[in-house]
Amino acid sequence: MVKTIKIDGKSYDMKSSAYTQFAYKNETGRSLLDDIQYLQNINVEEYSNLDNFIELITDISYVMIKEADEKQVQNKIEFLKGINNLLEDTEWITQVVELAIMPLSRGNIQKS
């Protein structure tokens, strides 16, 4: 599934498929499902967790952007440099997580 998601006012096409979890593991060395589980349980107000939260959500976003069309981003550093404010509008975070789990949930996403 491909979806356009805005981060800091810039639109990115993101793709999630059965391949996404393997692309994520290749890119980060971590499990996509484990990281999504962590994101769903994190308390963002705890500043000690904020750095890890930002790393995980930007990693997931970057992998799905590359999967949709590698020409959108040169590399992760350039992707991050293009974002001035990650948390002003946080709707994109929910959209990214929902898109990432779509191939595994068959569309049955449970809201917490």
Wavefront OBJ file of the C-alpha trace (Angstrom):
o trace
v 0.000 0.000 0.000
v 1.275 3.468 -0.885
v 0.191 6.536 1.036
v 1.267 10.177 0.935
v 2.136 11.455 4.405
v 3.154 15.002 5.319
v 6.041 15.549 7.710
v 6.682 19.170 8.642
v 4.611 20.296 5.660
v 6.500 18.195 3.106
v 4.705 15.327 1.381
v 6.362 11.930 1.087
v 5.028 8.857 -0.665
v 5.502 5.896 1.676
v 5.002 2.255 0.860
v 4.371 -0.650 3.171
v 4.397 -4.224 1.958
v 5.441 -7.661 3.127
v 8.972 -6.591 2.196
v 8.986 -3.597 4.585
v 9.924 -5.590 7.670
v 12.913 -7.093 5.839
v 14.003 -3.734 4.413
v 13.770 -2.272 7.913
v 15.887 -5.088 9.380
v 18.484 -4.595 6.605
v 18.573 -0.825 7.176
v 18.570 -0.747 10.992
v 19.462 -4.218 12.251
v 16.276 -4.134 14.346
v 12.873 -5.783 14.122
v 10.151 -3.535 12.701
v 7.477 -5.228 14.793
v 9.508 -4.893 18.006
v 10.089 -1.204 17.309
v 6.411 -0.565 16.553
v 5.465 -2.351 19.774
v 7.914 -0.106 21.641
v 6.447 3.019 20.015
v 2.930 2.032 20.990
v 3.967 1.653 24.639
v 6.192 4.712 24.986
v 5.299 7.742 27.054
v 6.484 10.618 24.852
v 6.396 13.037 27.772
v 9.321 11.170 29.324
v 12.258 13.025 27.834
v 14.575 10.075 28.447
v 12.556 8.166 25.828
v 12.204 11.025 23.337
v 15.532 10.433 21.554
v 14.762 6.750 21.051
v 11.206 7.574 19.945
v 12.464 10.027 17.305
v 15.071 7.574 16.046
v 12.537 4.771 15.636
v 9.798 6.792 13.947
v 12.227 8.455 11.540
v 13.832 5.091 10.720
v 10.423 3.586 9.932
v 9.492 6.619 7.832
v 12.779 6.603 5.938
v 12.525 2.913 5.046
v 8.973 3.290 3.746
v 9.894 6.416 1.770
v 12.751 4.512 0.130
v 10.460 1.583 -0.587
v 7.952 3.871 -2.327
v 10.582 5.686 -4.417
v 14.267 5.950 -3.579
v 14.496 9.193 -5.567
v 12.526 11.028 -2.863
v 15.432 11.005 -0.418
v 19.153 10.916 -1.020
v 19.944 9.274 2.333
v 18.732 9.333 5.933
v 20.893 12.301 6.888
v 19.492 14.445 4.073
v 15.969 13.269 4.933
v 16.420 14.415 8.532
v 18.052 17.701 7.517
v 14.920 18.487 5.517
v 12.730 18.377 8.633
v 12.688 21.514 10.753
v 10.067 20.462 13.292
v 9.212 16.817 13.905
v 6.698 17.283 16.676
v 4.709 20.418 15.838
v 2.071 18.315 14.093
v 2.236 14.693 15.233
v -0.592 13.275 13.094
v 2.030 11.919 10.676
v 3.404 9.634 13.405
v 0.112 7.757 13.743
v -0.191 7.532 9.959
v 3.332 6.086 9.635
v 2.743 3.424 12.299
v -0.635 2.439 10.821
v 0.852 2.181 7.335
v 3.827 0.141 8.572
v 1.638 -2.515 10.152
v -0.984 -2.588 7.381
v 0.445 -5.636 5.514
v 0.487 -7.625 8.740
v -2.838 -6.485 10.154
v -4.983 -7.070 7.055
v -6.359 -3.608 7.730
v -7.533 -4.526 11.222
v -5.693 -1.864 13.169
v -6.607 -1.608 16.808
v -6.576 1.906 18.225
v -5.368 2.269 21.771
l 1 2 3 4 5 6 7 8 9 10 11 12 13 14 15 16 17 18 19 20 21 22 23 24 25 26 27 28 29 30 31 32 33 34 35 36 37 38 39 40 41 42 43 44 45 46 47 48 49 50 51 52 53 54 55 56 57 58 59 60 61 62 63 64 65 66 67 68 69 70 71 72 73 74 75 76 77 78 79 80 81 82 83 84 85 86 87 88 89 90 91 92 93 94 95 96 97 98 99 100 101 102 103 104 105 106 107 108 109 110 111 112
